[in-house]
Amino acid sequence: MTHACPQSAFRFAPSPNGYLHLGHAFSALENERLARLNGGRLFLRIENIDVDRCRPEYERAILEDLTWLGIALEPEVRRQSEHFDDYAQALDRLARMGLIYPCFCSRTDIMQKIRERAFWARDPDGSPLYPGTCKHLPKDKIQERLEAGEPASYRLDMGKALNLIGYRLGWTEFGSGMVGRFVQASPQKWGDTILARKDIATSYHIAVVVDDALQRITDIVRGEDLFQATSLHRLLQSLLGLPEPAYHHHGLLRDASGQKLSKSLRAKSLRALREEGLSPKAVRAKLAPLPPLIAALQTV
């Protein structure tokens, strides 16, 4: 990605729910490399809306790891847990447009509903599309349940949203060999997705588009596992009148079995590699080639 942008801004946005691993390091270094090539600035965002799973000690470890790698970041750090009001304003705007509705269903409720069908479509993450159980509840029943304190998530009415947009939606992609290519968005693949959870008054999708706009991020560099989510993000950006960034989805680091490195699969952390004597220079050298980088990981 070498397009000209006079005030380019990039961001590295980890979640402090575990220690960073080499996959995170690659993404951070890709952001650093492309920010440098474009004469841009690189910001750190701490994506910690899940306050139960995210911990201060992991955030401190993130800062230590990035300092150890020698990645130059802008001094201001945005922490999502400090900006729930921003996300509430975005949700309120969508509500006033008639584009969200409360949903009282649990995961068990949804699974019981879809078992009635031989086949049920799933979203790009593999979750079953919402069957619309609460979508057409009478307003008085909704109000009654809310006033009784019944917890509700809030879902996007995808059909209404697409009808409101009414034009071709997409983004400019600079990753995966698609240098400056227009990608047609397909937000309908996500169905009536949750924009605010029962336990958390927002979601990743709302938070990330609001953050990118408020931080004036012009170039989003992230893993290809979020490629499909970009369709939904572009829809939300359009509905909320937010700027359209350029996107660069890079390949993912995988282990010898082909699994992407992840915290849940206990990928070895940068912290552990550092304790084993690996130097920042060695990490940068190993992560310099483009993914899949399986051979590089086997020699770390």
N, C-alpha and C positions, 0 to 999 in steps of 0.2 A: 504494500500500500504506500504509494508515494505521491498521492494527489496533493495539490497545493491547498493549504488552508492557513490564512494569516494568523489565526488565534486557535490553533488546534489544542484540544484538551482531551486527555485520556484518563482512564481510571482503572485501578486494580481493586477488586471488591471481594475480599474473602469473608467467610463467616467464621467467627471465633467459637466454633463448636468442636475444635480439635486442633492438632498441630498441622502446620503446613507440610506438604510433601513435595516431591520433585515435579509433579504435575502443576501445583501452584507456582512453583519457582519458574517453570517454563512460561506460564501465562504472564507472570509479572515481568519476566525478561522480554517477552514479546511486546508487551506494552511499553517497556522502557526503550526497546529498539525502534519501534515505530514512532514513538513520541520524539525521539532524537532525530530520526530521518525527516520528520515533518516540522521540526523546530517547535514542537509542542510542549505542553506541561503535563505532568503525570501526578494524579491525585490518588490518595488512598481513601477508600470507603470501607467502613466496617459494617457488614450487613448482619445486624444482630436484632432483627425484629422478634426472633424467637428467644425471648429473654430467659426462658427456662433452660434451654440447651446451651446458650452462649454464655461464656464465662470470662471475667476480666483477665484471668491468668492466660487464657488462650490469646486474648488480644495483645497482651504484653509480649507473648511469644512471637506473634506475627510481626510486631515492630522490631523485635530482636533479630528475627530471621531476615527481614528485608534490609535492615542495617548491615547485617553480616554479609549479605550478598552484594552490598554496595549500591543498591538501587536508589537513585536520587528522586525523592518525592517532594511535592509541595508541602509546606508546613501544616496547612489546615487539613484536619481529618474529619470526615463526615461520619457520624455514628447514627445509624437508622433509629436506634432506641430513643434518640433525642428529638425525633422529628415526626412523631405520630400525628401531630396536628396538621402537618403538610399533607399526609396521606388521607386524613379525614376530610380535608377540603376537596381533594380530588374525588373521593367517593361521594361527597355531598353534591358535587357538580353532576356526576353521573346519575345520582338519584333524582335531581331536579329535571334531568332530561328523560326520566322515566326508563332508565336503562339497567337498573339493578333491582333485585327483589330478595326478600328474606327467605332463607331455606332452613327448615328445622330438622332435616333428615340427618341421620347418622350414617356412617359407612355401612353398618349392618342393614339399615333401612334400604339403602340403594342396592346392595347386593341381593337382598330378598326380592326387590322389584325386578331386577334384570334376570333373575333365575327363571322368571316366567317365560323368557324368550330363548329360542334355540341359539340365536346369535345376537351379540350386542357390540356395537362399535366402541372403540377405545380411543383415547386421545394420544398424542405423540409420546407421552410419558408412560403409556400403557394402562392408565386408569380408565374404567368404564365411563362413557359419557353420561352426564346426569340425565335421568329419565323424565325430569320435569314435574316431579311429584308435587312440589310446592308452588310451581309457576302460576297456576291458575286458582290458587286458594282465594276465597272471597276476602275482600278487604277487612270486613268486620272480624272475621276469624283470625286473620293475621294480627290485627290490632289487639285482639283479646289475648292471644298467645304471647305477644310481646309484653303487654302490660302485666301478664302473670309471671314475667321474668324468665320465660322459656328461652334458652340460648339459641341464637340464630346466626348462621353465616349469611353472607350476601353474595349473590351470583349475578354475573353479567347476562342480560338477555341478548344472546348472540344474534338472534334473528332481527330484533329491533335495531341493534347496533349496526349490522351490515346494511339494513335498509336505510338507515340514517346517513351512512357514509356514501353509499351510492356511486362510488367511482373505483377505478382500478387502484389497488393498494399494494405497495411493495417497498423494497429498500435497495440501496446500492451496496453490493457485496464485494469486498476486496480479498476475502480469504478463499481457501480451497481452489486456487487457480482461477477464480472468477474476478479478474481484475476490473473493477468498475462495472460489473454486470448487474442489470436490474433483475431482482428476484421477485416473482409474483407471490404476494402474501396469501396464506390460506388460514385465516383465523378461525374459520368454521370448524376446523379439525379439533378445536378445543371445546366446542359446545358451550354450554352455560357454565363457564368456569367460575370458581370461587375468587372473589376479589377482596373479601374480608372474612377471616376465619371466626369461628365461635370463640376461640380462646385468645385470639390476637386480632385487633381491630384493623388489620390490613393483610396484605399478601405480598409475596415476592414480586408479582407482576405489577401491582400498583406502585409499590415502593421503588422499584428499579426505574420505572419511566419518570416518576416524579423527581427522584434523585438526579438522574441524568440531566433533566431539564434545569433544575435549580443549580447544579454544578456547572452548567454550560458545557457539558461533555459533547464534543463534536465527533469523536471516533471511539467506537466500542469494540474492544479487542477481547474476545472470550472464546471458550471452548466450543467445539462443534456440537456438543451435547445440548447447547442452547439455541442451535440454529432454528429449530421449529418454533421455539418460544418467541422468536423475533416477529413472526406473523401476528401473534397476539399483542406484542409490545407496540408494533406499528399501528394496530387498530386503536389501542388505548391512547397513543400519542395523537392520533388524528382526532379522536373524540374529545380529548382534553385540550386541543389546540397547542400541543407541545412541539418543539422543533424535531426534525428528523435527522438523527446522526447517521454517519456512515458506519458500516459494520464489517468486521474482519473476524470470522470464525475460524480458529486454528484447530489443527488436529489434536488429539488427546494422547497423552503418554499412556502406554499399556505395558502390562507385565508380560512375561514369557507365555502365559496362557491366553493372552489377548484381552484380558480384563483391564478396563481403564483403572488407573490408580485412584484410590478413594480412601477417605478416612474410615468408612464403614468396613472396608476390606483390609484394614490395618496396614495400609501402605507405609513403608518406613518413612519417618518424619525427617525433615531437614535437621531438626534438633538432634536426632539420633545419629544422622550421618556426620554432623559436625563433631559430635562426641567421639565418633570413630576416627576422626582425623581428616575428613574430607575438607578441602579448602574451597572458598568461594570461586577461585580461579578454575578449579577442577569442575565445579558444578556448571559454570558458564561454558566451559569447553565441551562438556558432555551434552549440554542442552542446545548447543549452537545449531546442529542440523535440524531440519524440519521433522515432525513426527511421522511415522509412529515411534521412532526412537527405541524400539525394543532392544536392539543390539546394544545401544548406549546404556540402557538400564541394566543389562546383564553384566556390564563391566564396571558399574559403579560400586 
